[in-house]
Amino acid sequence: MVQPALAFNAVYLQARLISTSSGAKGGALSRDRVVGGLGRVLRERNDTYITTFFDLYGLPGGFPGRAEPERSSDPIARCQQIEAALHGVVVEQAGCRQERFLPHIQPYEFEALLLSDMGAFARAEAQWHSVESELASVVNASASPEHVNDGFGTHPSARLKHAIPGYRKVTHGVRLATQIGLDRIRSECHHFGAWLGRMESLQPLNPGRSR
């Protein structure tokens, strides 16, 4: 969904997963594997940008910027704090130009984007019409879908799984996001929208320059 939108602006996206354990990719993150993995990718070439799409919910305490004492209670500010810390650590580790790394932490997780349009649930599956009012009340009680909280049973994906038994991120999440559309998502989820705007405005890098 994001890939074709960026291609329209001559920005071509290639998804890669960070190794989270020996022989496994995706899932829980650790500081050392993330920083080391991103550093290796940045050193592979000097004419590409690298971004991330990590959920704020569930980030380990040792993640860059995660446990700083001045951490804000606002999820957007918390994401920005973590992004700044991760940027500094990864750029130093990789020895690359600062502009090549554009970290993004999604508050509180991918499923927040799916709360941008309650009508999308019935459009995706007719029987999901019954969950619209339940989820709408959750969003209406928050400043935005990205502010729906990160409690163990109340973070966005937990709420979706409670409302829709059998919900699966890959199967249902993609279907819902397609029904909603990027324009609606970015208008409701401003941190996501700001990241997408930065990606759309990227300019070609000069491969002749240093890393």
C-alpha positions, 0 to 999 in steps of 0.5 A: 500500500505504501510502496506504490504511493511512494513509487508515484514519487519515484521513491522505491521501497524494499522491505527488509526484516531485522533478525530478532534471534538466531534464524528468526526475523520479525517479532520482538526487538532487542537494542543490539540486533536492531542497531547492528542490523541497521548499521550493516544495511547502511554500510551495504551501499551509500546511495540509499535511505533506510527507514524503520517502522517499529511499534512503540508498544512492546519496545524493550526498556533497553531500546535507545531513548526508551527509558530516559527519565524525561519521557513524555506521557504523550505517545507522539513525543515519546516516539520522537524522543526514541527516534532521535535517540535511535538515529544518533546511535545507528548513525554513529555505529554505521558511520554514515551521513545523518540524512540517510537514516530516517527512523520511524516509531509508530504510536502505539502500533500498526493497528492504530492506523486501522482505527482511522475509519470505522466504516472500513470494517463493514466494507472489509467484512459485512459481519464486522458492522457490529464492532464499529460503535465499540471501536468508535467509542475508543477512538472518540475517547482519545486525541487520535487513533495514535493515542489509543493507549498501550495497556496490556489489554487495551492497546490497539491490536488487543482491542481489535482481537477482542472485538473481532475474534480471529483477527490477524494482522497480515490477513485482516490488517492489510484488507482494512488498510486498503479499505481505509486508504492512505489519504484518510490514514495520514489525515487521522494519524499525524505522526504516520502522515509526517513520516510518509511525507518525509518519504515522499520528498526524498531526493536521490543520493549522490553515490560518489559521496562518502557514506 
